Amino acid sequence: MTYAPFNLTGKVCVVTGGNKGIGLGMAEALAASNADLIIWGRKAEDNAEAVKKLEGLGSGRAKAWQVDVADEDAVIKAMAEGEEEFGRIDTCIANAGVGQGASSFEEMSLDTWRFNQRINSEGAFLTLREAAKSMVKRAKAGDPGGSLIGTASLAALSGAARNQAYGHTKGGLIAMMNAIAVEYGRYKIRANSVLPGWIATDMTEGGQGSDVFNSKVISRVPIRRWGEPEDFGGIAVYLASDASKFHSGDTLLIDGAYSKF
């Protein structure tokens, strides 16, 4: 028998913030592995462009919903509509996120703290909660299994000066994923966190254009480059696949070994 765990034919994957950056990098690999893709994003034009990129990469379908993950009603509605249209939810990647810092910790405003909290913490909570409901319902009907994935950050583990609000949300996300893994293992649902290091996305545009940042920080990445969204395709496919069916409650660093140097 051929071992083909990474063929995702018949699996339906939700990716929030899937129209750009790391989310799109994950979605492209999932689509190329024949998964059906449900993309959530706030901008309709970016959603449409992402769907164009995903169509034809594999045998699955791709569709986008315009969703603000911090809007509870919108999240509930979009998850239900996706399940109704595609028939099931096998994987949900809570990837939508923002990163707003301050000139210093003592100058950080409550508005900045709450802005990060609203999207990164509450948005992930709402998304994963609704996906878990769908998976548990399916499990109780005799079809257990599912994969819940949270995109956290290396900032959850290492000190990110002037970014305490952001790091706090990502550390909390890891704690939530661990608790989900313990609670929902009985339904064969696994939960894991993916922790990006320095990745070339819109969020890090300022650093990419800084000679000082590149010489002082990126030069310390042992692989000697910025990470790219496509670097997250493999981990997304693995965690969505049956190859990871006993892998749960983990934090997976994708940082070019930056944290080890």
C-alpha positions in Angstrom: 0.0 0.0 0.0 1.3 3.5 -0.9 1.9 5.8 2.0 0.2 9.1 1.1 -0.8 10.9 4.3 -0.1 14.4 2.7 -2.8 14.0 0.1 -5.6 16.1 1.6 -8.3 15.1 -0.8 -11.7 15.5 0.9 -10.4 17.6 3.8 -11.8 21.0 4.3 -9.5 23.7 5.8 -10.4 27.1 7.2 -7.5 29.7 7.2 -8.2 33.0 8.8 -6.0 35.9 7.5 -5.5 33.5 4.5 -5.5 36.1 1.8 -1.9 37.4 2.4 1.4 36.6 4.1 1.8 33.4 6.2 -1.9 32.5 5.9 -1.7 32.5 2.1 1.6 30.6 2.2 -0.2 27.9 4.2 -3.3 28.0 2.0 -1.3 27.6 -1.2 0.4 24.4 0.1 -2.9 23.0 1.4 -4.6 23.7 -2.0 -1.7 22.1 -3.8 -2.2 19.0 -1.6 -5.8 18.8 -2.8 -7.6 20.3 0.2 -10.7 22.4 -0.1 -9.9 25.9 1.2 -12.1 28.4 3.1 -10.3 31.7 3.3 -11.3 34.4 5.8 -10.1 38.0 5.4 -11.3 41.5 6.0 -10.7 42.9 2.5 -12.8 41.6 -0.4 -10.3 42.5 -3.1 -7.5 40.6 -1.3 -9.8 37.6 -0.8 -10.6 37.5 -4.5 -7.0 37.7 -5.4 -6.1 34.9 -3.0 -8.8 32.6 -4.4 -7.4 33.2 -7.9 -4.0 32.1 -6.7 -5.5 29.0 -5.0 -7.7 27.8 -7.8 -6.1 25.1 -10.0 -3.3 24.3 -7.5 -4.9 21.0 -6.7 -8.2 19.2 -7.1 -10.0 21.0 -4.3 -12.2 24.1 -4.3 -11.4 27.5 -2.8 -13.8 30.1 -1.5 -13.4 33.3 0.6 -15.5 34.9 3.2 -15.2 38.5 4.3 -14.8 38.2 8.0 -13.6 40.3 10.9 -12.5 37.6 13.4 -13.2 40.0 16.3 -16.9 40.1 15.4 -18.5 37.2 17.1 -21.7 37.2 15.0 -19.6 37.3 11.8 -17.4 34.4 12.9 -20.4 32.2 13.9 -22.1 33.0 10.6 -19.0 32.3 8.4 -18.1 29.0 10.1 -21.7 27.8 9.8 -21.9 28.8 6.1 -18.6 27.2 5.3 -19.6 23.9 7.0 -22.9 24.0 5.1 -21.3 24.6 1.7 -18.4 22.2 2.1 -20.0 19.6 4.3 -17.4 19.6 7.1 -14.5 21.3 8.8 -11.4 19.2 9.2 -8.7 21.8 9.9 -9.0 25.4 11.2 -5.9 27.7 11.3 -6.4 30.8 13.5 -3.9 32.8 11.7 -5.4 36.3 11.5 -3.4 38.7 13.5 -2.0 42.2 14.1 1.1 43.6 15.6 0.9 47.1 17.1 3.7 48.2 19.5 4.7 51.5 21.2 7.8 53.7 21.5 8.3 52.1 25.0 6.4 50.0 27.5 5.7 53.0 29.8 4.2 54.9 26.9 2.0 52.1 25.7 -1.7 53.0 25.6 -4.6 50.9 26.7 -6.0 51.3 23.2 -2.8 49.6 21.8 -3.1 46.8 24.3 -6.8 46.3 23.5 -6.2 46.5 19.7 -3.8 43.5 19.8 -6.1 41.7 22.3 -9.2 42.1 20.2 -7.8 40.4 17.0 -5.0 38.1 18.3 -6.7 36.8 21.4 -10.5 37.2 21.1 -10.4 36.6 17.3 -8.5 33.4 17.7 -10.8 32.3 20.6 -14.0 32.9 18.6 -12.6 31.1 15.5 -11.3 28.1 17.3 -14.4 27.8 19.5 -16.7 27.6 16.5 -14.5 25.2 14.6 -14.4 23.0 17.7 -18.2 23.0 17.9 -18.3 21.7 14.3 -15.7 19.0 14.9 -17.3 17.8 18.1 -20.7 17.6 16.4 -19.2 15.5 13.7 -17.3 13.3 16.2 -20.6 12.6 18.1 -22.1 11.5 14.8 -19.4 8.9 14.4 -16.7 10.7 12.5 -14.1 11.9 15.0 -11.0 13.9 14.2 -9.8 17.4 13.3 -6.9 19.8 13.6 -6.9 23.2 15.3 -3.9 25.4 14.7 -3.0 28.7 16.2 -0.4 31.0 14.6 1.5 32.4 17.6 5.0 33.9 17.4 8.5 33.6 18.7 7.6 36.8 20.7 5.5 34.5 22.9 8.8 33.0 24.2 11.4 35.7 23.8 11.4 39.2 25.0 9.9 41.6 22.4 10.8 45.1 23.6 8.1 47.6 23.0 5.8 44.9 21.9 4.4 43.6 25.2 0.9 43.8 24.0 1.6 41.6 21.0 3.7 39.1 22.9 1.1 38.8 25.6 -1.5 37.8 23.1 0.7 35.2 21.5 1.7 33.6 24.8 -1.9 33.4 25.7 -2.7 31.7 22.4 -0.2 29.0 23.2 -1.8 28.4 26.6 -5.2 28.2 24.9 -4.0 25.7 22.3 -2.5 23.5 25.0 -5.8 23.5 27.0 -7.8 22.7 23.8 -5.5 19.8 23.1 -6.2 18.3 26.5 -9.9 18.9 26.5 -10.7 17.7 23.0 -8.3 14.8 22.6 -11.2 12.5 23.4 -12.8 13.5 20.1 -9.5 12.8 18.2 -9.2 16.6 17.8 -5.6 17.8 18.1 -4.4 21.3 18.7 -1.0 22.8 18.1 0.7 26.2 17.9 3.0 27.4 15.1 5.5 30.1 16.1 7.0 32.1 13.3 10.3 34.0 13.7 11.3 36.9 11.5 9.2 36.5 8.4 8.9 38.8 5.4 5.3 39.9 5.5 3.4 43.2 5.6 3.8 43.2 9.4 7.6 43.3 9.2 7.9 45.7 6.3 9.7 48.3 8.3 12.4 45.9 9.4 12.9 44.6 5.9 13.7 48.1 4.7 16.2 48.8 7.5 19.9 48.2 6.9 20.5 48.3 10.6 17.8 45.7 11.4 19.0 43.4 8.6 22.7 43.7 9.8 21.9 43.4 13.5 19.1 40.9 13.6 18.6 39.0 10.3 22.4 38.3 10.1 22.0 36.3 13.3 19.5 33.9 11.8 21.6 30.8 11.2 19.9 30.1 7.8 20.9 33.7 6.9 17.7 35.1 5.5 14.2 36.3 6.3 11.6 33.6 6.4 9.0 33.6 3.7 5.3 32.8 3.8 6.0 29.7 1.7 8.1 28.3 4.5 4.9 27.6 6.4 3.3 25.4 3.7 4.9 22.2 4.9 3.9 22.5 8.6 0.3 23.4 7.5 0.0 20.4 5.3 1.6 18.1 8.0 -0.8 19.4 10.8 -3.8 19.1 8.5 -2.9 15.6 7.4 -3.3 12.1 9.0 0.5 12.1 9.5 0.0 14.3 12.6 -3.0 12.4 14.0 -1.1 11.7 17.3 0.7 15.0 17.4 -1.1 17.5 19.7 -0.3 20.1 22.3 2.9 21.2 20.7 4.6 24.5 19.9 6.4 24.3 16.6 9.1 27.0 15.9 9.7 28.0 12.3 12.4 30.6 12.8 15.5 29.4 10.9 17.1 28.5 14.3 17.2 32.1 15.3 16.0 31.3 18.9 18.9 28.8 19.3 21.8 31.1 18.3 
